[in-house]
Amino acid sequence: MNKINLRQILIPLITIAIILFLWFGPIHLGFLTLIITSIVVFIASAIEYKGKGFSALGFQREKFKIKNIFVLSPLVALGLFIFYAFVLVPGITKLTGVPIDYSFFNEITGNLPTFLISLLLILAGSGFGEEIIFRGYFMRQFVKFFGESKISIALSIVLTTGFFGFMHSSQGITGQLVTFVIGSLIALIFYLRKYDLWFVCSVHCFFNTIGLTCIYFGLA
């Protein structure tokens, strides 16, 4: 285990307790929960790392490069989406016998104002919020406590992404399994890119944009 102090133990425990209360407690805020949770994570990270919360999560200034954000990440997102649409979804649907439940997005199809509003919310809540929480915070906290051995990295990906998939229960078992696989690939990219949160947030945003655009045009 890495050398950690009491503050680095207590703050994550308190933060995770707050997150679990926000997600599973009596107060239900819908999609705002992701945004509020992201803010909680930022505050906790800033306190734990004495004002360096952004870089501790993976938002490092030197890694914010136009080529990575607007050229490489869209290409990675497109590759992930092609795999998602033509291999992963058909394969897992055949395995489970249950199609992904996209009913949550029904109002988006052919409705431009709803599409644009939904896109903004999803980019903020999923593209950034989910990556900040699951990759930037949960995955890095796991590594902080258990190190960067191959076993530790594999466990951090499986456990955090398993929870990530569970949080997509509204899409049914197929949606959860698909989300687990895509989430695991994004987590692996996060590790291989040396915890570059800018990059995986960008990949997630472009992936969601492609997916939501397909739904808008009735292609999903």
Accessible surface in RSA format (square Angstrom, percent):
REM  Atomic radii and reference values for relative SASA: ProtOr
REM  Chains: A
REM  Algorithm: Lee & Richards
REM  Probe-radius: 1.40
REM  Slices: 20
REM RES _ NUM      All-atoms   Total-Side   Main-Chain    Non-polar    All polar
REM                ABS   REL    ABS   REL    ABS   REL    ABS   REL    ABS   REL
RES MET A   1   167.18  86.6  88.34  58.5  78.84 187.7  71.08  60.4  96.10 127.3
RES ASN A   2    70.96  48.9  61.80  59.7   9.16  22.1  21.61  52.0  49.35  47.7
RES LYS A   3   208.60 101.8 177.20 108.7  31.40  74.8 125.44 112.9  83.16  88.6
RES ILE A   4    38.67  22.0   9.21   6.9  29.46  71.0  12.74   9.2  25.93  70.4
RES ASN A   5    69.54  48.0  60.21  58.2   9.33  22.5  40.80  98.2  28.74  27.8
RES LEU A   6   122.84  68.4 114.63  82.0   8.21  20.6 115.97  81.4   6.88  18.5
RES ARG A   7    79.97  33.6  72.34  36.9   7.63  18.2  43.01  58.8  36.96  22.4
RES GLN A   8    28.42  15.9  28.42  20.8   0.00   0.0   0.00   0.0  28.42  21.6
RES ILE A   9    60.92  34.7  60.92  45.4   0.00   0.0  60.92  43.9   0.00   0.0
RES LEU A  10    82.65  46.0  82.65  59.1   0.00   0.0  82.65  58.0   0.00   0.0
RES ILE A  11    24.51  13.9  23.84  17.8   0.67   1.6  24.46  17.6   0.05   0.1
RES PRO A  12     2.57   1.9   2.57   2.3   0.00   0.0   2.57   2.1   0.00   0.0
RES LEU A  13   108.17  60.2 101.01  72.3   7.16  18.0 101.66  71.4   6.51  17.5
RES ILE A  14   103.13  58.7 100.27  74.7   2.87   6.9 103.07  74.2   0.07   0.2
RES THR A  15     4.14   2.9   3.85   3.9   0.29   0.7   0.29   0.4   3.85   5.8
RES ILE A  16    60.50  34.4  60.50  45.1   0.00   0.0  60.50  43.6   0.00   0.0
RES ALA A  17    59.69  54.9  47.75  73.7  11.94  27.2  53.29  75.0   6.40  17.0
RES ILE A  18    73.21  41.7  70.23  52.3   2.98   7.2  73.21  52.7   0.00   0.0
RES ILE A  19     0.20   0.1   0.20   0.1   0.00   0.0   0.20   0.1   0.00   0.0
RES LEU A  20    76.36  42.5  74.54  53.3   1.82   4.6  74.84  52.6   1.52   4.1
RES PHE A  21   106.57  53.3  99.26  61.5   7.32  19.0 105.26  63.8   1.31   3.8
RES LEU A  22    34.18  19.0  27.91  20.0   6.27  15.8  29.52  20.7   4.66  12.5
RES TRP A  23    26.64  10.7   4.79   2.3  21.85  51.3   5.95   3.2  20.69  33.6
RES PHE A  24   107.16  53.6  76.00  47.1  31.16  81.1  80.11  48.6  27.04  77.4
RES GLY A  25    12.47  15.4   0.00   N/A  12.47  15.4  10.37  28.5   2.10   4.7
RES PRO A  26   109.32  79.7  79.26  72.3  30.05 109.2  89.47  73.9  19.85 123.4
RES ILE A  27   100.30  57.1  94.69  70.5   5.61  13.5  98.29  70.8   2.01   5.5
RES HIS A  28   146.62  80.1 114.11  79.3  32.50  83.1  80.22  82.7  66.40  77.3
RES LEU A  29    71.62  39.9  56.49  40.4  15.13  38.0  63.31  44.5   8.32  22.4
RES GLY A  30    56.83  70.1   0.00   N/A  56.83  70.1  44.84 123.0  12.00  26.9
RES PHE A  31    68.99  34.5  55.12  34.1  13.86  36.1  59.62  36.1   9.37  26.8
RES LEU A  32    98.54  54.9  98.24  70.3   0.30   0.8  98.24  69.0   0.30   0.8
RES THR A  33    15.09  10.7  15.09  15.3   0.00   0.0  10.14  13.6   4.95   7.5
RES LEU A  34    25.38  14.1  25.32  18.1   0.05   0.1  25.32  17.8   0.05   0.1
RES ILE A  35    51.50  29.3  50.17  37.4   1.33   3.2  51.44  37.0   0.06   0.2
RES ILE A  36    55.79  31.7  55.79  41.6   0.00   0.0  55.79  40.2   0.00   0.0
RES THR A  37     0.00   0.0   0.00   0.0   0.00   0.0   0.00   0.0   0.00   0.0
RES SER A  38     9.32   7.9   9.32  12.4   0.00   0.0   9.32  19.9   0.00   0.0
RES ILE A  39    91.85  52.3  91.54  68.2   0.31   0.7  91.85  66.1   0.00   0.0
RES VAL A  40    28.44  18.7  27.65  25.0   0.79   1.9  27.85  24.2   0.58   1.6
RES VAL A  41     0.00   0.0   0.00   0.0   0.00   0.0   0.00   0.0   0.00   0.0
RES PHE A  42    47.50  23.8  45.11  27.9   2.39   6.2  45.37  27.5   2.14   6.1
RES ILE A  43    98.22  55.9  95.06  70.8   3.16   7.6  98.22  70.7   0.00   0.0
RES ALA A  44     7.51   6.9   4.92   7.6   2.59   5.9   7.32  10.3   0.19   0.5
RES SER A  45     1.39   1.2   1.34   1.8   0.05   0.1   0.28   0.6   1.11   1.6
RES ALA A  46    37.46  34.4  34.97  54.0   2.49   5.7  35.28  49.7   2.18   5.8
RES ILE A  47    98.40  56.0  87.81  65.4  10.59  25.5  94.50  68.0   3.90  10.6
RES GLU A  48     0.39   0.2   0.00   0.0   0.39   0.9   0.00   0.0   0.39   0.3
RES TYR A  49    68.23  31.9  59.19  33.7   9.04  23.5  49.63  37.3  18.60  22.9
RES LYS A  50   157.86  77.0 129.05  79.2  28.81  68.6  84.87  76.4  73.00  77.8
RES GLY A  51    63.71  78.6   0.00   N/A  63.71  78.6  31.28  85.8  32.43  72.6
RES LYS A  52   144.34  70.4 138.83  85.2   5.51  13.1  87.12  78.4  57.22  61.0
RES GLY A  53     1.79   2.2   0.00   N/A   1.79   2.2   1.14   3.1   0.65   1.5
RES PHE A  54   123.85  62.0 123.68  76.6   0.17   0.4 123.68  75.0   0.17   0.5
RES SER A  55    45.79  38.7  42.20  56.3   3.59   8.3  31.09  66.2  14.70  20.6
RES ALA A  56    24.12  22.2   7.01  10.8  17.11  38.9  17.96  25.3   6.16  16.3
RES LEU A  57     2.82   1.6   2.82   2.0   0.00   0.0   2.82   2.0   0.00   0.0
RES GLY A  58     0.00   0.0   0.00   N/A   0.00   0.0   0.00   0.0   0.00   0.0
RES PHE A  59    16.28   8.1   7.80   4.8   8.48  22.1   7.80   4.7   8.48  24.3
RES GLN A  60    37.10  20.7  35.66  26.1   1.45   3.4   8.24  17.5  28.87  21.9
RES ARG A  61   218.33  91.7 202.66 103.3  15.67  37.3  83.27 113.8 135.05  81.9
RES GLU A  62   117.70  67.6 100.17  75.8  17.53  41.7  68.46 132.4  49.24  40.2
RES LYS A  63    43.15  21.0  40.87  25.1   2.28   5.4  38.03  34.2   5.12   5.5
RES PHE A  64    92.16  46.1  75.74  46.9  16.42  42.7  75.74  45.9  16.42  47.0
RES LYS A  65   118.48  57.8 114.59  70.3   3.89   9.3  60.81  54.7  57.67  61.4
RES ILE A  66   112.45  64.0 108.63  80.9   3.82   9.2 108.63  78.2   3.82  10.4
RES LYS A  67   150.14  73.2 145.22  89.1   4.92  11.7  89.87  80.9  60.27  64.2
RES ASN A  68    23.13  16.0  23.13  22.4   0.00   0.0   0.53   1.3  22.60  21.8
RES ILE A  69    15.53   8.8  15.53  11.6   0.00   0.0  15.53  11.2   0.00   0.0
RES PHE A  70   118.11  59.1  99.73  61.8  18.38  47.8  99.89  60.6  18.22  52.2
RES VAL A  71    77.52  51.0  73.68  66.7   3.84   9.3  76.78  66.7   0.74   2.0
RES LEU A  72    65.75  36.6  65.57  46.9   0.18   0.4  65.75  46.2   0.00   0.0
RES SER A  73     0.00   0.0   0.00   0.0   0.00   0.0   0.00   0.0   0.00   0.0
RES PRO A  74    31.16  22.7  27.13  24.7   4.04  14.7  28.00  23.1   3.17  19.7
RES LEU A  75   110.68  61.6 101.70  72.8   8.98  22.6 102.24  71.8   8.44  22.7
RES VAL A  76    41.59  27.4  33.62  30.4   7.97  19.2  40.42  35.1   1.16   3.2
RES ALA A  77     0.00   0.0   0.00   0.0   0.00   0.0   0.00   0.0   0.00   0.0
RES LEU A  78    83.51  46.5  83.51  59.7   0.00   0.0  83.51  58.6   0.00   0.0
RES GLY A  79    38.79  47.8   0.00   N/A  38.79  47.8  32.31  88.7   6.47  14.5
RES LEU A  80    17.40   9.7  15.26  10.9   2.14   5.4  15.91  11.2   1.49   4.0
RES PHE A  81    25.18  12.6  25.18  15.6   0.00   0.0  25.18  15.3   0.00   0.0
RES ILE A  82    87.15  49.6  87.14  64.9   0.02   0.0  87.15  62.8   0.00   0.0
RES PHE A  83    70.27  35.2  67.25  41.7   3.03   7.9  70.05  42.5   0.23   0.7
RES TYR A  84    33.41  15.6  33.41  19.0   0.00   0.0  19.51  14.7  13.90  17.1
RES ALA A  85    33.82  31.1  17.81  27.5  16.01  36.4  20.56  29.0  13.26  35.1
RES PHE A  86   151.86  76.0 130.02  80.5  21.84  56.8 131.55  79.8  20.31  58.1
RES VAL A  87    86.54  56.9  79.31  71.8   7.22  17.4  82.63  71.8   3.90  10.6
RES LEU A  88    15.43   8.6  13.68   9.8   1.75   4.4  15.42  10.8   0.01   0.0
RES VAL A  89    27.28  17.9  27.28  24.7   0.00   0.0  27.28  23.7   0.00   0.0
RES PRO A  90    63.80  46.5  51.72  47.2  12.08  43.9  59.26  48.9   4.54  28.2
RES GLY A  91    40.67  50.2   0.00   N/A  40.67  50.2  33.55  92.1   7.12  15.9
RES ILE A  92    20.04  11.4  19.60  14.6   0.44   1.1  20.04  14.4   0.00   0.0
RES THR A  93    36.41  25.9  35.61  36.1   0.79   1.9  34.10  45.8   2.30   3.5
RES LYS A  94   184.22  89.9 156.56  96.1  27.66  65.9 108.04  97.2  76.19  81.2
RES LEU A  95   144.64  80.6 113.64  81.3  31.00  77.9 119.78  84.1  24.86  66.9
RES THR A  96    41.56  29.6  11.14  11.3  30.43  72.5  19.17  25.8  22.39  33.9
RES GLY A  97    60.73  74.9   0.00   N/A  60.73  74.9  32.11  88.1  28.61  64.1
RES VAL A  98    66.69  43.9  66.31  60.0   0.38   0.9  66.69  57.9   0.00   0.0
RES PRO A  99    93.99  68.5  89.52  81.6   4.47  16.2  89.90  74.2   4.09  25.4
RES ILE A 100    14.82   8.4   2.16   1.6  12.66  30.5   2.16   1.6  12.66  34.4
RES ASP A 101    63.98  44.8  55.98  55.7   8.00  18.9  22.85  53.8  41.14  41.0
RES TYR A 102    62.53  29.2  57.56  32.7   4.98  13.0  51.34  38.6  11.20  13.8
RES SER A 103    64.09  54.2  49.51  66.1  14.58  33.6  33.78  71.9  30.32  42.5
RES PHE A 104   152.02  76.1 123.60  76.6  28.43  74.0 133.45  80.9  18.58  53.2
RES PHE A 105    28.22  14.1  27.73  17.2   0.49   1.3  28.22  17.1   0.00   0.0
RES ASN A 106   100.26  69.1  85.54  82.7  14.72  35.4  27.70  66.7  72.56  70.1
RES GLU A 107   136.45  78.3 125.02  94.6  11.43  27.2  53.15 102.8  83.29  68.0
RES ILE A 108     6.45   3.7   6.45   4.8   0.00   0.0   6.45   4.6   0.00   0.0
RES THR A 109    70.17  49.9  52.28  53.0  17.89  42.6  40.89  54.9  29.28  44.3
RES GLY A 110    59.02  72.8   0.00   N/A  59.02  72.8  29.15  80.0  29.87  66.9
RES ASN A 111    60.84  42.0  56.06  54.2   4.78  11.5  13.17  31.7  47.67  46.1
RES LEU A 112    89.75  50.0  87.58  62.7   2.17   5.5  87.58  61.5   2.17   5.8
RES PRO A 113    88.93  64.8  83.55  76.2   5.38  19.6  88.85  73.4   0.09   0.5
RES THR A 114    38.68  27.5  36.09  36.6   2.58   6.2  19.63  26.4  19.05  28.8
RES PHE A 115    18.04   9.0  18.04  11.2   0.00   0.0  18.04  10.9   0.00   0.0
RES LEU A 116    86.18  48.0  85.44  61.1   0.74   1.9  85.60  60.1   0.58   1.6
RES ILE A 117   107.33  61.1 106.89  79.6   0.44   1.1 107.21  77.2   0.12   0.3
RES SER A 118    21.82  18.4  19.63  26.2   2.19   5.0   7.22  15.4  14.60  20.5
RES LEU A 119    25.85  14.4  25.85  18.5   0.00   0.0  25.85  18.2   0.00   0.0
RES LEU A 120   125.03  69.6 120.01  85.9   5.02  12.6 120.36  84.5   4.67  12.6
RES LEU A 121    81.20  45.2  80.81  57.8   0.39   1.0  81.20  57.0   0.00   0.0
RES ILE A 122    20.13  11.5  20.13  15.0   0.00   0.0  20.13  14.5   0.00   0.0
RES LEU A 123    41.32  23.0  41.29  29.5   0.03   0.1  41.32  29.0   0.00   0.0
RES ALA A 124    46.63  42.9  35.68  55.1  10.96  24.9  40.79  57.4   5.84  15.5
RES GLY A 125     0.00   0.0   0.00   N/A   0.00   0.0   0.00   0.0   0.00   0.0
RES SER A 126    13.18  11.1  13.18  17.6   0.00   0.0   2.95   6.3  10.24  14.3
RES GLY A 127     0.00   0.0   0.00   N/A   0.00   0.0   0.00   0.0   0.00   0.0
RES PHE A 128    80.61  40.3  80.61  49.9   0.00   0.0  80.61  48.9   0.00   0.0
RES GLY A 129     1.11   1.4   0.00   N/A   1.11   1.4   1.06   2.9   0.05   0.1
RES GLU A 130    11.75   6.7  11.75   8.9   0.00   0.0   0.34   0.6  11.42   9.3
RES GLU A 131     0.00   0.0   0.00   0.0   0.00   0.0   0.00   0.0   0.00   0.0
RES ILE A 132     7.96   4.5   7.96   5.9   0.00   0.0   7.96   5.7   0.00   0.0
RES ILE A 133     0.00   0.0   0.00   0.0   0.00   0.0   0.00   0.0   0.00   0.0
RES PHE A 134     2.63   1.3   2.63   1.6   0.00   0.0   2.63   1.6   0.00   0.0
RES ARG A 135     0.00   0.0   0.00   0.0   0.00   0.0   0.00   0.0   0.00   0.0
RES GLY A 136     1.52   1.9   0.00   N/A   1.52   1.9   0.00   0.0   1.52   3.4
RES TYR A 137     3.03   1.4   2.58   1.5   0.45   1.2   3.02   2.3   0.01   0.0
RES PHE A 138    25.37  12.7  20.70  12.8   4.67  12.2  22.20  13.5   3.16   9.1
RES MET A 139     0.00   0.0   0.00   0.0   0.00   0.0   0.00   0.0   0.00   0.0
RES ARG A 140    64.37  27.0  59.19  30.2   5.19  12.3  10.57  14.4  53.81  32.6
RES GLN A 141    14.90   8.3  14.18  10.4   0.71   1.7   9.63  20.5   5.27   4.0
RES PHE A 142    35.15  17.6  30.24  18.7   4.92  12.8  34.55  20.9   0.60   1.7
RES VAL A 143    13.94   9.2  13.94  12.6   0.00   0.0  13.94  12.1   0.00   0.0
RES LYS A 144    22.79  11.1  17.44  10.7   5.35  12.7  22.73  20.5   0.06   0.1
RES PHE A 145    39.04  19.5  39.04  24.2   0.01   0.0  39.04  23.7   0.01   0.0
RES PHE A 146   118.20  59.1  98.26  60.9  19.94  51.9 100.84  61.1  17.36  49.7
RES GLY A 147    13.82  17.0   0.00   N/A  13.82  17.0  13.82  37.9   0.00   0.0
RES GLU A 148    98.39  56.5  76.31  57.7  22.08  52.6  26.50  51.3  71.89  58.7
RES SER A 149    65.99  55.8  50.90  67.9  15.09  34.8  53.43 113.8  12.56  17.6
RES LYS A 150   184.48  90.0 174.25 106.9  10.22  24.3 119.47 107.5  65.01  69.2
RES ILE A 151   129.76  73.8 126.62  94.3   3.14   7.6 129.53  93.3   0.23   0.6
RES SER A 152     6.13   5.2   3.58   4.8   2.55   5.9   6.13  13.1   0.00   0.0
RES ILE A 153     9.21   5.2   9.21   6.9   0.00   0.0   9.21   6.6   0.00   0.0
RES ALA A 154    51.49  47.3  46.57  71.9   4.92  11.2  51.25  72.2   0.24   0.6
RES LEU A 155    86.02  47.9  85.83  61.4   0.19   0.5  86.00  60.4   0.02   0.1
RES SER A 156     0.00   0.0   0.00   0.0   0.00   0.0   0.00   0.0   0.00   0.0
RES ILE A 157    17.93  10.2  17.93  13.4   0.00   0.0  17.93  12.9   0.00   0.0
RES VAL A 158    77.97  51.3  76.60  69.3   1.37   3.3  76.60  66.6   1.37   3.7
RES LEU A 159   101.28  56.4  91.03  65.1  10.25  25.8  93.73  65.8   7.55  20.3
RES THR A 160    11.51   8.2   8.82   8.9   2.69   6.4  11.51  15.5   0.00   0.0
RES THR A 161     0.00   0.0   0.00   0.0   0.00   0.0   0.00   0.0   0.00   0.0
RES GLY A 162    30.61  37.7   0.00   N/A  30.61  37.7  22.48  61.7   8.12  18.2
RES PHE A 163    55.24  27.6  49.20  30.5   6.05  15.7  52.85  32.0   2.39   6.9
RES PHE A 164     6.58   3.3   6.58   4.1   0.00   0.0   6.58   4.0   0.00   0.0
RES GLY A 165     2.19   2.7   0.00   N/A   2.19   2.7   2.19   6.0   0.00   0.0
RES PHE A 166   106.29  53.2 102.18  63.3   4.11  10.7 104.05  63.1   2.25   6.4
RES MET A 167    65.27  33.8  37.62  24.9  27.65  65.8  38.59  32.8  26.68  35.3
RES HIS A 168    33.48  18.3  31.34  21.8   2.14   5.5  20.27  20.9  13.22  15.4
RES SER A 169    65.71  55.5  52.48  70.0  13.23  30.5  20.95  44.6  44.76  62.7
RES SER A 170    84.47  71.4  59.38  79.2  25.09  57.8  53.35 113.6  31.12  43.6
RES GLN A 171    35.96  20.1  35.96  26.3   0.00   0.0   3.69   7.9  32.26  24.5
RES GLY A 172    24.92  30.7   0.00   N/A  24.92  30.7  24.38  66.9   0.53   1.2
RES ILE A 173    87.36  49.7  81.61  60.8   5.75  13.9  81.82  58.9   5.54  15.0
RES THR A 174     0.20   0.1   0.19   0.2   0.00   0.0   0.19   0.3   0.00   0.0
RES GLY A 175     0.30   0.4   0.00   N/A   0.30   0.4   0.21   0.6   0.09   0.2
RES GLN A 176    35.86  20.1  34.51  25.2   1.35   3.2   8.13  17.3  27.73  21.0
RES LEU A 177    64.26  35.8  64.12  45.9   0.14   0.4  64.12  45.0   0.14   0.4
RES VAL A 178     3.53   2.3   3.53   3.2   0.00   0.0   3.53   3.1   0.00   0.0
RES THR A 179    16.54  11.8  12.96  13.1   3.57   8.5   8.83  11.9   7.71  11.7
RES PHE A 180    63.15  31.6  63.15  39.1   0.00   0.0  63.15  38.3   0.00   0.0
RES VAL A 181    43.23  28.4  41.90  37.9   1.33   3.2  43.15  37.5   0.08   0.2
RES ILE A 182    11.98   6.8  11.98   8.9   0.00   0.0  11.98   8.6   0.00   0.0
RES GLY A 183     0.00   0.0   0.00   N/A   0.00   0.0   0.00   0.0   0.00   0.0
RES SER A 184    22.80  19.3  21.17  28.2   1.63   3.8  20.40  43.4   2.40   3.4
RES LEU A 185    59.92  33.4  59.20  42.4   0.72   1.8  59.46  41.8   0.46   1.2
RES ILE A 186     2.73   1.6   2.73   2.0   0.00   0.0   2.73   2.0   0.00   0.0
RES ALA A 187     0.00   0.0   0.00   0.0   0.00   0.0   0.00   0.0   0.00   0.0
RES LEU A 188    74.87  41.7  74.87  53.6   0.00   0.0  74.87  52.6   0.00   0.0
RES ILE A 189    32.31  18.4  31.80  23.7   0.51   1.2  32.31  23.3   0.00   0.0
RES PHE A 190     0.00   0.0   0.00   0.0   0.00   0.0   0.00   0.0   0.00   0.0
RES TYR A 191    67.63  31.6  62.84  35.8   4.79  12.5  28.99  21.8  38.63  47.6
RES LEU A 192   117.93  65.7  92.69  66.3  25.24  63.5  95.60  67.1  22.33  60.1
RES ARG A 193    71.04  29.8  60.13  30.7  10.91  26.0  26.72  36.5  44.32  26.9
RES LYS A 194   153.26  74.8 148.46  91.1   4.80  11.4  97.81  88.0  55.45  59.1
RES TYR A 195    21.30   9.9  21.30  12.1   0.00   0.0  21.30  16.0   0.00   0.0
RES ASP A 196     2.53   1.8   2.53   2.5   0.00   0.0   0.41   1.0   2.12   2.1
RES LEU A 197     0.00   0.0   0.00   0.0   0.00   0.0   0.00   0.0   0.00   0.0
RES TRP A 198    68.77  27.6  66.93  32.4   1.84   4.3  66.93  35.7   1.84   3.0
RES PHE A 199     2.99   1.5   2.99   1.8   0.00   0.0   2.99   1.8   0.00   0.0
RES VAL A 200     0.16   0.1   0.16   0.1   0.00   0.0   0.16   0.1   0.00   0.0
RES CYS A 201     0.69   0.5   0.69   0.8   0.00   0.0   0.69   1.8   0.00   0.0
RES SER A 202     9.29   7.8   3.99   5.3   5.30  12.2   8.38  17.8   0.91   1.3
RES VAL A 203     0.39   0.3   0.39   0.4   0.00   0.0   0.39   0.3   0.00   0.0
RES HIS A 204    12.35   6.8  12.35   8.6   0.00   0.0   1.64   1.7  10.71  12.5
RES CYS A 205    16.83  12.7  16.74  18.7   0.09   0.2  12.99  32.9   3.84   4.1
RES PHE A 206    63.81  31.9  63.54  39.4   0.27   0.7  63.81  38.7   0.00   0.0
RES PHE A 207    22.05  11.0  22.00  13.6   0.05   0.1  22.00  13.3   0.05   0.1
RES ASN A 208    24.57  16.9  19.33  18.7   5.24  12.6   6.61  15.9  17.95  17.4
RES THR A 209    42.14  30.0  42.14  42.7   0.00   0.0  36.56  49.1   5.58   8.4
RES ILE A 210    46.67  26.6  42.21  31.4   4.46  10.8  46.27  33.3   0.41   1.1
RES GLY A 211    15.39  19.0   0.00   N/A  15.39  19.0  14.54  39.9   0.85   1.9
RES LEU A 212     7.59   4.2   5.56   4.0   2.03   5.1   5.56   3.9   2.03   5.5
RES THR A 213    45.35  32.3  45.35  46.0   0.00   0.0  38.66  51.9   6.69  10.1
RES CYS A 214    26.39  20.0  25.93  28.9   0.45   1.1   3.37   8.5  23.01  24.8
RES ILE A 215    17.60  10.0  17.11  12.7   0.48   1.2  17.30  12.5   0.29   0.8
RES TYR A 216    39.16  18.3  36.53  20.8   2.63   6.9  11.04   8.3  28.12  34.7
RES PHE A 217   133.70  66.9 106.72  66.1  26.98  70.2 112.47  68.2  21.23  60.8
RES GLY A 218    46.32  57.1   0.00   N/A  46.32  57.1  16.70  45.8  29.62  66.3
RES LEU A 219   136.26  75.9  99.95  71.5  36.31  91.3 105.41  74.0  30.85  83.0
RES ALA A 220    76.09  70.0  15.70  24.2  60.40 137.4  43.59  61.4  32.50  86.1
END  Absolute sums over single chains surface
CHAIN  1 A    11632.1       9883.5       1748.6       8945.8       2686.3
END  Absolute sums over all chains
TOTAL         11632.1       9883.5       1748.6       8945.8       2686.3
